[in-house]
Amino acid sequence: MPGYPRGLYFGTRVGSRNTAGRSDWERYWENSIDVPGVETELLGELARETGVYLAIGVVERDREFSRGTLYNSIVYIGPDGNVLGKHRKLVPTGSERLLWGQGDGSTLTVIDTPFGRIGGLICWENYMPLARTAMYAQGIDIFITPTADARDTWQATIQHIACEGRCFVISCNQFVTKDTYPTDLACYDDIRQDPDILCRGGSAIVGPLGEYIVEPLYNQEGILIANLDLSLVTQSRYDFDVVGHYSRPDVFQLIVNRQKQDIVRVSKMDE
């Protein structure tokens, strides 16, 4: 399953795209996954064998209407192996817009689990205050923030989300080295002169008052494990509940369109 293609241009300049870039993008598309599909079935088997709730970042193909759009998505799989939902990134950032389409409000997904309500936003979506509010309003307890932003400022972001939403934040950050890229990519020269570590990571777990439960992990692969006491979420909302007693609906209101935005709608004519 392809991940975040850091550093690749895919043959694009303002006003033109080249054949080599189109070829690499097709390869990226071919290796992306359908949701649901064969890959989510395999992930479901793993979730079922281990008895876990699995949230995983994927590059998702649009099979419903075309063979030409990809989405940056989170997929949620339950311990029974079934896909419980997904979220498509609402706004790809910068040049990502050449790779991925825009999601809609129908995938602002939060799932119920015995361990609290879990949902998330992808990378710089977490800088969108209204998107965060839409998630808080669904009673989120564990906020998932997969990202490829390894800057120190990202750590401030996830700590702010924890404090603002009074929730646990689990941030899975990309650690990637140049030797993980196929050298036969037409656009491999895009990264040939880059440092060996293309993204240093920074995965971390933050508590509902903004404190680190697990400190950021940099410059290596690893697994972060923590026991989360969900009673701390309730305790933290004693003095601040952003969509509860600390809201002012008489002054501020948010309208969220949760309808799926289909490009084609077919209606039957009356007989």
Steps between C-alpha positions, in 0.01 A plus 500: 500500500662827397552768759573871490729557196718766660731681262356378169395753236312255277625695198301813577582863441253786484338463160626152411526133600744257339469138391733364769293663774177362356659153497602525867155628596340200323728272701393680816136455401543130421651438844232695685209313658126468480293556814362245554721267299754220511743700713241598761402133521861412581517782755171373642652155549785656697259702714291190566804286591636759742165630631575866433334808358720604210526851357734517202594761243456388139499637148151416376382461140168632383332203333147635516515750216843497339850357476662838543470621861684403816423602858718533808291302749478345845330160521351368824475123548343326799614191692242299305697580184237727346558849361322735741553819302749722325601864474621672183721805544289809430773718352829356370782740581699689237627276221314204655199634308654357183485152655185487711141614468301678770290303747160617619310526826358150473830355624546709814495164672498425872456141618370366830723255684509363856801730545325823404413674176782502246546712188755720332618751244798472267808720523422868431125443525579532868571869440137547391312624812157419358605146405627444854175636641300259283696215655471628858123532453485122449632439849848390399717354778801377301607723213715341226731738310711318237745742340819550300589824681817442700554860611505602865188709437301180440557402860348830609203419275420163652543635852261782415242254359521295819444809716229642274305178454580360845582169333793265453692564178682218325726644230660254260775686312687387190855374538641426156844452352609534140587131472131406540422653157513283186804615302326420171250784543512729200516792744760352738737784412263728692643364827843373392684795658280514811623389846462131584228580756221668305269539800614456862162399647377627834221260595366574848207451738360798690260510796184712526678782686773523238766297679701231320399145585772381261769744381559551125701229326749639247744354243398136541217258450315388810174414672353725767298326772306664781213432739243780468282575800173623344384642833756776442294618201197556724712663769663735249161626379407616848626851427500503119265320261539664160164383364323490836501751785781701341313551172288803415243386242322833536812662353670228292344219294653248261306335217646169379381348172524123554344412163707297254581717198445285192607639164231294328151442635264275313129536564225277364231665294142438606343226296 
